[in-house]
Amino acid sequence: MRERFPNLTFNVWEWPTGTVAEYIDYELGVECLFPVTGKGATDNVALMIEVCFLNSRPRLNASVGWGHPSGHSEATFRDNCLTNAEWPEAKPETIAELREFFPSLAVAFESAVERGLPSA
């Protein structure tokens, strides 16, 4: 993507995001930053995988979404899960399902980068 879009900045990250003992979680992803946006427009979109409740029953989800102020979701592995407590458990079959779905997330991310703004 960096070769196709040399004017854009791409960041890859992975880090723990929760500190409360019962809510230890981890996030990894890739983000695209747009150098020029309209006033009040979102300047980033990210593809991320999140895992929560690592010290009990791990749950996971993945999505492509825009940053503040939009917060628009381009694609979600499980779009009917509003909170992380509703995410599917990170069982082998769920991980396999995510692996199969991941190309759809990659396409959604690439489309969002090409457009440079949230879908209508």
C-alpha positions as CSV (number, residue, x, y, z in Angstrom):
1,M,0.0,0.0,0.0
2,R,2.9,2.4,0.7
3,E,4.1,1.9,-2.9
4,R,0.6,2.5,-4.3
5,F,-0.1,5.5,-2.1
6,P,3.3,7.2,-1.5
7,N,1.6,10.5,-0.3
8,L,-0.1,8.7,2.6
9,T,1.4,7.5,5.9
10,F,0.8,3.9,7.1
11,N,1.5,2.8,10.6
12,V,1.4,-0.7,12.0
13,W,0.9,-1.2,15.7
14,E,0.4,-3.9,18.3
15,W,0.0,-3.2,22.0
16,P,-2.0,-4.0,25.2
17,T,-4.9,-1.6,25.7
18,G,-6.5,-2.7,28.9
19,T,-5.0,-2.4,32.4
20,V,-7.9,-3.5,34.6
21,A,-7.2,-7.0,35.8
22,E,-10.6,-8.5,34.5
23,Y,-10.3,-6.6,31.2
24,I,-6.8,-7.2,29.9
25,D,-6.9,-6.8,26.1
26,Y,-4.6,-6.5,23.1
27,E,-4.9,-4.7,19.8
28,L,-3.0,-4.9,16.5
29,G,-3.6,-3.2,13.2
30,V,-2.6,-1.0,10.3
31,E,-3.6,2.6,10.0
32,C,-3.6,5.1,7.1
33,L,-3.2,8.8,7.8
34,F,-4.3,11.3,5.2
35,P,-2.1,14.4,5.2
36,V,-4.9,16.7,3.9
37,T,-8.5,16.6,4.9
38,G,-11.4,19.0,4.9
39,K,-12.1,21.0,8.1
40,G,-13.5,18.7,10.7
41,A,-13.0,15.6,8.5
42,T,-11.6,12.3,9.7
43,D,-7.9,12.0,8.9
44,N,-7.4,8.3,9.4
45,V,-8.8,4.8,8.8
46,A,-7.6,1.6,10.4
47,L,-7.9,-2.2,10.0
48,M,-7.6,-3.7,13.5
49,I,-8.0,-7.0,15.4
50,E,-8.8,-6.7,19.0
51,V,-8.7,-9.5,21.7
52,C,-10.1,-8.9,25.1
53,F,-10.6,-10.7,28.4
54,L,-7.2,-12.4,27.9
55,N,-7.0,-13.6,31.5
56,S,-10.4,-15.4,31.4
57,R,-12.4,-16.2,28.3
58,P,-10.7,-14.4,25.4
59,R,-13.0,-12.8,22.9
60,L,-12.0,-11.2,19.6
61,N,-13.3,-9.0,16.8
62,A,-11.9,-7.3,13.8
63,S,-13.0,-4.2,11.9
64,V,-12.1,-1.4,9.5
65,G,-13.1,2.0,10.9
66,W,-12.6,5.7,10.6
67,G,-11.2,7.8,13.4
68,H,-12.7,10.8,15.1
69,P,-15.0,12.6,14.4
70,S,-16.6,10.1,12.0
71,G,-16.2,6.8,13.7
72,H,-17.8,5.2,10.6
73,S,-17.4,1.5,10.3
74,E,-16.5,0.2,6.8
75,A,-16.5,-3.5,7.7
76,T,-16.7,-5.7,10.8
77,F,-16.0,-9.4,11.4
78,R,-19.1,-9.6,13.6
79,D,-21.2,-6.6,13.0
80,N,-24.0,-7.6,15.4
81,C,-21.6,-7.3,18.4
82,L,-21.9,-3.9,19.9
83,T,-19.7,-4.5,23.0
84,N,-16.7,-6.6,23.5
85,A,-18.7,-8.8,25.9
86,E,-20.7,-9.8,22.8
87,W,-17.7,-10.6,20.7
88,P,-17.2,-14.3,19.9
89,E,-14.9,-16.4,22.1
90,A,-11.5,-16.8,20.6
91,K,-11.9,-20.5,20.0
92,P,-10.1,-22.3,17.1
93,E,-13.2,-22.3,15.0
94,T,-13.7,-18.5,15.5
95,I,-10.1,-17.9,14.6
96,A,-10.5,-20.0,11.5
97,E,-13.6,-18.0,10.6
98,L,-11.7,-14.7,11.0
99,R,-8.9,-16.1,8.9
100,E,-11.4,-16.7,6.1
101,F,-13.1,-13.3,6.5
102,F,-9.9,-11.3,6.8
103,P,-9.5,-10.8,3.0
104,S,-12.9,-8.9,3.1
105,L,-11.5,-6.6,5.8
106,A,-8.3,-6.1,3.7
107,V,-10.4,-5.1,0.6
108,A,-12.6,-2.8,2.8
109,F,-9.4,-1.1,4.1
110,E,-7.9,-0.7,0.7
111,S,-11.2,0.7,-0.7
112,A,-11.3,3.2,2.2
113,V,-7.8,4.3,1.5
114,E,-8.5,4.8,-2.2
115,R,-11.6,6.9,-1.4
116,G,-9.9,8.9,1.3
117,L,-13.2,9.4,3.1
118,P,-15.9,7.3,4.8
119,S,-18.4,5.5,2.6
120,A,-21.8,7.0,2.3
